[in-house]
Amino acid sequence: MLEHVGSLFGSPWIYAVVTLSVLLDVFLPVLPSGVLVITAATAAAAGSAADVPDIVVLTLCAATASVLGDLAAYRLAWRGGDRLDRAISRSRRLSTAQERLGTALARGGGALVVLARFAPAGRSVVSLGAGAAHHRARDFLPWSALAGLTWAVYSVALGYFGAHWLGASWLGTAVSVAALFGAGAGAAYLMRREPGASGVS
């Protein structure tokens, strides 16, 4: 597998593709940015130290793009005005997430932001909710940075070590992707729990 993927991903352009994918998936959660990061990390594990992609640069690109995407969504929602407020009020999920996020940030416990980074569409809900509620950037962005770095390190590690342990094959990539989805399912479950039970709001 990785002979073909390596030739496809063995270019500096892979950094731009990963960055763009991670940046945009806050607005389009259907983009498979996590799968792309894992596949690129698997390709890195299959190559030599001098090959592209470099594991550290890949991690930094994914983490930076995650934070910039969160910031873009946050600022967009901040300026969304009454129209966005009405849209959020019509969605029970968004309203609940916004309320829990506000409580978490007010208590200095932004672990919810980190948890949401792994849940399907959780990043979008939290970033838009924080902006729409006009939570202070200094309360939200440090947690967004921690969330982006944690997610990037986890995703890259899955691809990199999965390739070393299971081989640079479709099986290794599939197991790594399954582990990413498993973390997402676990995060979604924890976010659905009552605030008192989750301990993060």
C-alpha positions in Angstrom: 0.0 0.0 0.0 2.5 2.5 1.2 4.7 2.2 -2.0 1.8 3.9 -3.8 0.8 6.2 -1.0 4.4 7.2 -0.4 4.8 8.3 -4.0 1.6 10.2 -3.8 2.4 11.8 -0.4 6.1 12.0 -0.8 5.9 15.7 -1.7 5.9 18.9 0.4 2.4 19.5 -1.0 1.2 16.9 1.5 1.6 19.5 4.2 -0.6 22.0 2.4 -3.2 19.3 1.8 -3.3 18.3 5.4 -3.4 21.9 6.6 -6.2 22.8 4.3 -8.2 19.7 5.2 -7.9 20.2 9.0 -8.6 23.9 8.7 -11.8 23.4 6.7 -13.3 20.5 8.6 -14.5 22.7 11.4 -17.0 24.0 8.8 -17.3 20.7 6.9 -17.1 17.9 9.5 -17.5 15.3 6.7 -14.0 16.0 5.5 -11.8 13.0 6.4 -8.9 15.1 7.8 -8.2 12.6 10.6 -7.9 9.7 8.0 -5.6 11.9 5.9 -3.3 12.7 8.8 -3.1 9.0 9.8 -2.4 8.0 6.2 0.3 10.6 5.9 1.9 9.5 9.2 1.8 5.9 7.9 3.6 7.0 4.8 6.2 8.8 7.0 6.8 5.6 8.9 7.4 3.7 5.7 10.0 6.2 4.5 13.5 7.2 5.6 14.2 10.1 8.0 14.9 12.4 5.0 11.7 11.6 3.2 8.5 13.7 3.1 6.4 13.8 5.1 8.4 14.5 8.2 6.5 13.4 11.3 7.2 16.5 13.4 6.3 18.9 10.6 3.1 16.9 9.9 2.1 17.1 13.6 2.7 20.9 13.7 0.8 21.4 10.5 -2.2 19.5 11.8 -2.2 21.1 15.2 -1.8 24.7 13.8 -4.5 24.2 11.3 -6.8 22.9 14.0 -6.4 26.0 16.1 -6.7 28.3 13.1 -9.9 26.6 12.0 -11.3 26.9 15.6 -10.4 30.6 15.6 -12.0 31.2 12.3 -15.3 29.5 13.4 -15.1 31.3 16.7 -14.7 34.7 15.1 -17.4 34.0 12.5 -19.9 33.0 15.2 -18.9 36.0 17.3 -19.9 38.3 14.4 -22.9 36.2 13.4 -25.4 38.3 15.4 -29.0 37.6 16.0 -29.4 35.3 13.0 -26.9 32.8 14.4 -28.3 33.1 17.9 -31.7 32.2 16.6 -30.2 29.2 14.7 -28.5 28.0 17.9 -31.6 28.4 19.9 -33.6 26.2 17.5 -31.0 23.4 18.0 -31.2 21.6 21.3 -27.7 20.1 20.7 -26.1 23.5 20.0 -28.0 25.2 22.9 -26.9 22.5 25.4 -23.4 22.5 24.1 -23.2 26.3 24.4 -24.5 26.3 27.9 -22.2 23.5 29.1 -19.2 25.2 27.4 -20.0 28.5 29.1 -20.1 26.7 32.5 -16.9 24.8 31.8 -14.9 27.9 30.7 -16.3 30.0 33.6 -14.9 27.4 36.0 -11.6 27.3 34.2 -12.3 23.7 33.1 -12.0 23.7 29.4 -11.4 19.9 29.2 -14.7 19.9 27.3 -13.0 21.7 24.4 -10.3 19.0 24.3 -12.9 16.2 24.5 -15.0 17.8 21.7 -12.0 17.8 19.4 -12.2 14.0 19.1 -16.0 13.8 18.9 -17.7 13.8 15.4 -18.6 17.5 14.7 -17.8 18.3 18.3 -15.1 20.8 17.3 -17.6 22.7 15.2 -20.3 22.8 17.9 -17.8 24.0 20.6 -16.0 26.6 18.4 -19.2 28.1 17.0 -20.9 27.9 20.4 -18.0 29.8 22.1 -18.1 32.5 19.5 -21.9 32.9 19.5 -22.0 33.2 23.3 -19.1 35.8 23.1 -16.9 33.9 25.5 -13.5 35.5 25.9 -10.8 34.4 23.4 -8.3 34.1 26.3 -10.6 31.6 27.9 -11.2 29.5 24.8 -8.1 29.6 22.6 -5.6 28.1 25.1 -7.9 25.1 25.4 -8.3 25.0 21.6 -4.6 24.9 21.2 -4.3 22.1 23.7 -7.1 20.2 21.9 -5.5 20.7 18.5 -2.1 19.5 19.7 -3.6 16.5 21.6 -5.6 15.5 18.5 -2.7 16.0 16.1 -0.2 14.0 18.3 -2.7 11.2 18.8 -3.6 11.0 15.1 0.0 11.1 13.9 1.0 8.6 16.5 -1.7 6.2 15.4 -0.5 6.2 11.9 3.2 6.2 12.7 3.3 3.5 15.3 0.5 1.5 13.7 2.8 1.2 10.6 5.7 0.0 12.8 3.7 -2.5 14.7 1.3 -3.8 12.0 3.3 -2.9 8.9 2.8 -0.3 6.3 -0.3 -2.0 4.8 -4.0 -1.4 4.5 -4.5 -3.4 7.7 -2.2 -1.1 9.7 -4.0 2.0 8.4 -7.4 0.5 8.9 -6.6 -0.4 12.5 -5.2 3.1 13.1 -8.3 4.7 11.6 -10.6 2.5 13.7 -8.7 3.6 16.8 -9.3 7.2 15.9 -13.0 6.6 15.4 -13.1 4.7 18.6 -11.7 7.7 20.4 -14.3 9.8 18.7 -17.1 7.5 19.8 -15.9 7.6 23.4 -15.6 11.4 23.3 -19.2 11.7 21.9 -20.5 9.4 24.7 -18.8 11.4 27.4 -20.2 14.7 25.9 -23.7 13.3 26.0 -23.6 12.5 29.6 -25.1 14.8 32.2 -22.8 17.7 33.2 -22.4 16.5 36.7 -21.4 13.0 35.5 -18.8 14.2 33.0 -16.9 16.4 35.4 -16.0 18.9 32.7 -18.8 21.4 33.0 
